Amino acid sequence: MHESELSEPDSSCRHILVALWMGCEFGRDALAGIREETTARSLDWRIRFVNTSGAFVGAADWMLRRKILDGVISCFNDENAAISSALRRAGVPTVNLSRDRFVAVPAAARRHTALVELDTAAVVRDAVRHFRERTGFRSFGFVECESGAGWSQIRGDACMAELRSLGLRCERFRQGGAPATRVGSPRGVRRNSGPDYAALARWLRALEKPAAVLAANDSTGADVLAVCGESGIAVPRDVAVLGMDDDPAYCLLSVPNMSSVRFDGRDAGRKCVAALASMIAGAPPPASPIFYGAHSIRQRASTGAVSTSGALVQKALDYINAYACSGATTADVVRHLGVSRSLATMRFRQLRGESILEAITARRVVEARHLLRETGKTVENIAEMCGFSGPGSFRRVFCAATGRTPGAYRVDSRRR
């Protein structure tokens, strides 16, 4: 049958091409987020899904020739110049979704292209917090991926900056000791023959123990764990290891199983749909990237508590994270731990450098910042939802923690 003999396309709905890599959990989560947001918005979209770069090129070309392509959500947009040019010429609203790469969009394509990218700085903050919640590490390290890719360097830069802001030192391991190349240049990815295991072993042995090591991704984290095993470095007693991506192929086959940052794919998918729906309705794409962050950190054996005191403090922190915004008090935390108040207070102060009450307050402020950024709820409602005694107490504590009133913080975050 010739293409001209095919039936006329249904004009009552929008035809959307979604192309996502399904090699890890992030792709599945993003697809679920796309489905959820499409349903929530009651969008009349007919979605065609593909999961490889080659399939994306073929589907996009076919839909363009039939003139039934109304929008694209893809992580493969920059991998084929010809199809990218065709989408640009056709003016098809497009959302570039990036999990680790940073896509350079030509000026001519910016009129109809939105970028949804990982908020690297926020993810690194969560990773550092995960380490600091466990015990008193004497040193911190970051290991770049063996290819030296630009996104790996950016994650390393964010890790160094975050630890410096906390007054902590971080050692950085680069494969072969070569200087980082400029991000975005044709040399942005160094081609190495593979990880330098001998150099990595020397670097790990030189870290002051116990050490916390953040890997650029799960593949790199698996290399770190393998080298620790071969070098007699105990995990997590001497070195705790945290990866990024939460890819079961690496996390569950590593010995011990690896803890990892799980990116918020569902949020990314929902934001892709929101951006594409807006552009299809005639709005211009956002001038700046739309960011998503971490969904959670999957704790496994590679970052387990390294002492009884650390386990006690972690139990307290888990309770605080769950119930601080429900009005939990220091007495509630102590009762949950089943130890004396003096012991709980002493251990918490030793390992965290803060009191239990300060940790409860910090958790409430974190949740308040989220609600101020992401919702239109009033200050009074947010104060109640976060466990503060009233709006006045909320404003006072929030201003002391952030240097801004809740209203000023909301305005600044939305402006950014």
PyMOL commands that set and color helices and strands:
alter all, ss='L'
color gray80, all
select helices_A, chain A and resi 3-5+25-40+53-66+81-90+107-112+120-132+150-165+175-177+197-206+218-231+248-251+265-280+301-303+308-326+330-337+341-352+356-374+379-385+391-402+406-415
alter helices_A, ss='H'
color red, helices_A
select strands_A, chain A and resi 14-19+45-50+71-74+94-97+113-118+139-143+170-173+211-215+239-244+259-263+290-292+294-298
alter strands_A, ss='S'
color yellow, strands_A
deselect
rebuild
show_as cartoon
